[in-house]
Amino acid sequence: MPGGLASKYVFEDLKPKDKLKFAGPFGRFVLRKHFDNPILFLAGGTGLAPIKSMIIDALNSGLKQEIYLFHGSRSLKHVYDFEFFKEIEGKFANFYYIPSIDNPEEGWTGETGFVHEVVGKRFQKFEGFKAYVSGPPPMVDACIKTLMKGRLFAEDIYIERFFTEKDRITGGSKVGIVSRI
């Protein structure tokens, strides 16, 4: 990411065959498979990355409950893995893919609006669901508010907020409704 903490090192200093050490991941943002509840995956932008992994795992593990992926992007050019998820939707009768972009654009026939708005239009009540939310802090916070308004509470919501350099400097999101990961 331009201006990101590791960008200069990765794109300018790192050379082929340089050795790197990685640790982790150490988070608790993992798919819980011991429930039969329908699952909502709510992703903003690149918050789709951990959710994509969970969806692949869920479907390959044979989970039978309904699985919904709501993925919001800023614009049509920022929608990624569209064909991948459409293909999965065609293979698994229990998987539903609902991508959206923030503003209507020429050529886009899908949902428009923010993820929390789109999921709120699709469902008014969330009781009985498990929800996994991943993305920038304002998006995560807005999704949590929508889920809670629809009667889904902390014990059924798993979150992963990611931060930009600006968030690191300013302290990130201030809403902090649910701090559970």
C-alpha positions in Angstrom: 0.0 0.0 0.0 1.5 3.3 -0.9 2.7 5.0 2.2 2.2 1.9 4.3 4.7 0.9 7.0 6.4 -1.8 5.0 5.9 -0.5 1.5 9.4 1.1 1.0 11.1 -2.0 2.4 9.0 -4.5 0.3 9.0 -2.5 -3.0 12.5 -0.9 -2.8 14.8 -2.7 -0.4 13.7 -6.3 -0.5 15.7 -8.4 -3.0 15.1 -11.9 -4.4 16.3 -14.6 -2.0 16.3 -12.3 1.0 15.1 -14.2 4.0 12.1 -13.0 6.0 10.7 -14.2 9.3 7.0 -14.2 9.9 5.0 -14.8 13.1 1.3 -15.5 13.5 -1.4 -15.0 12.9 -2.3 -14.9 16.5 -5.8 -13.6 16.4 -9.1 -15.2 17.3 -10.9 -14.2 14.2 -11.6 -17.8 13.1 -14.6 -19.7 11.9 -16.5 -21.5 14.6 -17.9 -24.7 13.1 -19.7 -26.1 16.1 -22.9 -24.1 15.5 -25.7 -24.7 13.0 -26.7 -21.1 12.9 -26.8 -19.3 9.5 -23.7 -17.2 9.0 -23.3 -13.6 7.9 -19.9 -12.5 6.5 -19.7 -8.7 6.2 -16.5 -7.5 4.6 -15.4 -4.0 3.6 -12.6 -3.7 0.9 -9.7 -5.9 1.7 -11.4 -7.1 4.9 -12.6 -9.8 2.5 -9.2 -11.6 2.8 -9.8 -13.5 6.1 -13.5 -14.0 5.3 -12.6 -15.6 2.0 -10.5 -18.1 3.8 -13.3 -18.8 6.3 -15.9 -19.3 3.5 -13.7 -21.7 1.6 -13.1 -23.6 4.9 -16.8 -23.6 5.7 -17.9 -24.9 2.3 -15.1 -27.5 2.0 -16.0 -28.7 5.5 -19.5 -29.4 4.4 -21.3 -26.9 6.6 -24.9 -27.0 5.5 -26.3 -23.8 7.1 -27.0 -20.7 4.9 -23.9 -18.6 4.4 -24.2 -15.0 3.2 -21.3 -12.9 2.0 -21.9 -9.1 1.9 -18.8 -7.4 0.4 -18.7 -3.7 0.0 -16.2 -1.8 -2.2 -15.7 1.9 -2.9 -16.2 1.6 -6.6 -16.5 -0.9 -9.4 -12.8 -1.0 -9.9 -12.3 -2.0 -6.3 -14.6 -5.0 -6.4 -12.3 -8.1 -6.4 -12.8 -11.8 -6.5 -16.3 -11.2 -8.1 -16.0 -14.2 -10.5 -14.6 -16.4 -7.8 -17.6 -15.9 -5.5 -20.1 -16.1 -8.3 -18.6 -19.4 -9.2 -18.9 -20.6 -5.6 -22.5 -19.4 -5.4 -23.2 -21.5 -8.5 -21.7 -24.6 -6.8 -23.2 -24.4 -3.3 -26.9 -23.9 -2.8 -26.4 -22.6 0.7 -24.0 -19.8 -0.3 -25.2 -16.3 -1.3 -22.9 -13.6 -2.6 -24.1 -10.0 -2.3 -21.4 -7.5 -3.5 -22.1 -3.7 -3.3 -20.4 -0.5 -4.2 -20.8 2.8 -2.3 -22.2 4.8 -5.3 -24.0 3.8 -8.4 -21.7 3.5 -11.4 -22.3 2.9 -15.1 -22.1 -0.9 -15.7 -22.9 -1.9 -12.2 -26.1 -3.9 -11.7 -25.5 -5.1 -8.2 -26.4 -3.5 -4.8 -25.3 0.0 -4.0 -24.6 1.5 -0.6 -22.5 0.6 2.4 -22.3 -3.0 3.7 -24.4 -2.2 6.8 -27.1 -0.6 4.6 -27.2 -3.5 2.2 -27.4 -6.2 4.9 -30.0 -4.0 6.7 -32.2 -4.0 3.6 -31.9 -7.8 3.2 -32.6 -8.6 6.8 -34.4 -6.7 9.5 -33.8 -9.2 12.2 -30.5 -11.1 12.8 -31.5 -13.3 15.7 -30.2 -16.8 15.2 -27.3 -15.7 13.0 -23.5 -15.8 13.7 -21.8 -12.8 12.1 -18.2 -12.2 11.1 -17.3 -8.6 10.3 -14.0 -7.5 8.8 -12.8 -4.2 7.4 -12.0 -0.6 8.3 -13.1 0.5 11.7 -15.9 2.8 10.6 -17.4 0.0 8.5 -17.1 -2.5 11.3 -18.7 -0.1 13.8 -21.6 0.6 11.4 -22.2 -3.1 10.8 -22.2 -3.8 14.5 -24.8 -1.1 15.1 -27.0 -2.6 12.3 -26.6 -6.1 13.7 -27.4 -5.1 17.3 -30.4 -3.0 16.1 -31.6 -6.2 14.5 -31.2 -8.1 17.8 -27.9 -9.8 17.3 -25.5 -9.3 20.2 -21.9 -9.6 21.1 -21.8 -13.3 21.8 -22.7 -13.9 18.2 -20.6 -11.2 16.5 -16.9 -11.8 15.7 -14.9 -8.8 14.4 -11.6 -7.9 12.8 -10.8 -4.3 12.3 -7.9 -3.3 10.2 -6.1 0.0 10.4 -4.4 2.3 8.0 -1.4 4.5 8.7 -3.8 7.4 9.5 -5.6 5.2 12.0 -2.3 4.4 13.7 -1.5 8.1 14.0 -5.0 9.2 15.1 -5.8 6.2 17.3 -8.2 4.6 14.9 -11.9 4.2 15.5 -13.4 5.8 18.5 -16.8 4.0 18.5 -15.7 0.8 20.2 -19.2 -0.8 20.6 -17.8 -4.3 20.6 -14.1 -5.0 21.1 -14.3 -8.7 20.7 -12.3 -10.6 18.1 
